[in-house]
Amino acid sequence: METGALAISTIIFLSVCLFLLVNNKRLRDELRRVEKEKQEEEESFERSGGLEEYHAERQRVKDERKDSILVLFEGKKKIKNADVVNVLDVSSATATRYLDELEEEGRIQQNGTTGRSVVYVAVK
């Protein structure tokens, strides 16, 4: 009886090992296939202009918005962050970032340091 139980245990053990080896090979093959697809997608993305094109488009939108801010000065001598928020429909932080960039470019000047007292004037 012990010999029979040992033989059955050995057969079960070998069957499990074989099952794991076969499935492990399938998993490796599937992983290779997925990695190859991912690499092909990345290469396709790079060939199409991908990230560079995306950044160029984002820069174009940002430049248009900054130009829109400068147009605000045609009707007013001074503008506030809130004016930019309302006209561009952006967050206060985004408006501040645009205004800071325009100031760094020397196109506008900030008067005041913080809060609601801050206004911006166009540099002529």
C-alpha positions as CSV (number, residue, x, y, z in Angstrom):
1,M,0.0,0.0,0.0
2,E,2.8,2.4,0.8
3,T,4.4,1.8,-2.6
4,G,1.1,2.5,-4.4
5,A,0.6,5.7,-2.4
6,L,4.2,6.8,-3.2
7,A,3.6,6.1,-6.9
8,I,0.4,8.1,-6.9
9,S,2.1,11.0,-5.1
10,T,5.0,10.9,-7.5
11,I,2.6,10.9,-10.5
12,I,0.6,13.8,-9.0
13,F,3.8,15.7,-8.3
14,L,5.2,15.2,-11.8
15,S,1.8,16.2,-13.3
16,V,1.8,19.4,-11.3
17,C,5.4,20.2,-12.3
18,L,4.6,19.5,-16.0
19,F,1.4,21.7,-15.7
20,L,3.5,24.5,-14.2
21,L,6.2,24.2,-16.8
22,V,3.6,24.3,-19.7
23,N,1.8,27.3,-18.2
24,N,5.0,29.1,-17.4
25,K,6.0,28.8,-21.0
26,R,2.6,30.1,-22.1
27,L,3.0,33.1,-19.7
28,R,6.4,33.8,-21.0
29,D,5.1,33.7,-24.6
30,E,2.2,36.0,-23.7
31,L,4.6,38.4,-21.9
32,R,6.9,38.5,-25.0
33,R,3.9,39.1,-27.3
34,V,2.6,42.0,-25.1
35,E,6.1,43.5,-24.8
36,K,6.5,43.3,-28.6
37,E,3.1,45.0,-29.1
38,K,4.0,47.8,-26.7
39,Q,7.3,48.4,-28.4
40,E,5.6,48.5,-31.8
41,E,3.0,51.1,-30.4
42,E,5.8,53.2,-29.0
43,E,7.7,53.1,-32.3
44,S,4.6,54.1,-34.2
45,F,3.9,56.9,-31.7
46,E,7.4,58.2,-32.2
47,R,7.2,58.0,-36.0
48,S,4.0,60.0,-36.0
49,G,5.5,62.9,-34.2
50,G,4.0,61.8,-30.9
51,L,5.2,63.6,-27.9
52,E,6.9,66.4,-29.8
53,E,3.7,67.1,-31.7
54,Y,1.7,67.1,-28.4
55,H,4.1,69.6,-26.8
56,A,4.0,71.8,-29.8
57,E,0.2,71.9,-29.7
58,R,0.2,72.7,-26.0
59,Q,2.7,75.5,-26.6
60,R,0.5,76.9,-29.4
61,V,-2.5,76.9,-27.1
62,K,-0.5,78.6,-24.3
63,D,0.8,81.3,-26.7
64,E,-2.8,81.9,-28.0
65,R,-4.0,82.4,-24.4
66,K,-1.1,84.7,-23.5
67,D,-2.0,86.8,-26.6
68,S,-5.6,86.9,-25.4
69,I,-4.4,88.3,-22.1
70,L,-2.6,91.0,-24.0
71,V,-5.8,91.9,-25.9
72,L,-7.4,92.6,-22.5
73,F,-5.1,95.6,-22.2
74,E,-6.7,97.2,-25.3
75,G,-9.9,97.9,-23.3
76,K,-8.3,98.5,-19.9
77,K,-5.1,100.1,-18.5
78,K,-4.9,97.5,-15.7
79,I,-6.0,93.9,-15.4
80,K,-6.2,91.5,-12.5
81,N,-5.8,87.8,-12.2
82,A,-9.6,87.5,-11.9
83,D,-10.0,89.1,-15.3
84,V,-7.8,86.4,-16.9
85,V,-9.7,83.7,-15.0
86,N,-13.0,85.0,-16.3
87,V,-11.9,85.6,-19.9
88,L,-9.9,82.4,-20.4
89,D,-12.0,80.2,-18.1
90,V,-8.9,78.8,-16.4
91,S,-8.0,78.4,-12.7
92,S,-6.5,81.2,-10.7
93,A,-3.2,79.3,-10.6
94,T,-3.1,78.9,-14.4
95,A,-3.9,82.6,-14.8
96,T,-1.1,83.5,-12.5
97,R,1.3,81.2,-14.4
98,Y,0.4,82.9,-17.7
99,L,0.8,86.4,-16.1
100,D,4.1,85.4,-14.6
101,E,5.4,84.2,-18.0
102,L,4.3,87.4,-19.7
103,E,6.1,89.4,-17.0
104,E,9.2,87.3,-17.5
105,E,9.0,88.0,-21.2
106,G,8.9,91.7,-20.4
107,R,5.5,92.2,-22.0
108,I,3.6,93.2,-18.8
109,Q,4.5,94.5,-15.4
110,Q,3.1,93.6,-12.0
111,N,2.2,96.3,-9.6
112,G,1.6,95.1,-6.0
113,T,3.0,92.1,-4.3
114,T,0.2,89.8,-3.1
115,G,-3.5,89.3,-3.0
116,R,-6.2,91.5,-4.5
117,S,-4.0,94.6,-4.7
118,V,-2.0,93.0,-7.5
119,V,-2.6,94.5,-10.9
120,Y,-0.8,94.2,-14.2
121,V,-0.1,96.9,-16.8
122,A,1.1,96.5,-20.4
123,V,4.7,97.4,-21.1
124,K,4.8,99.6,-24.2
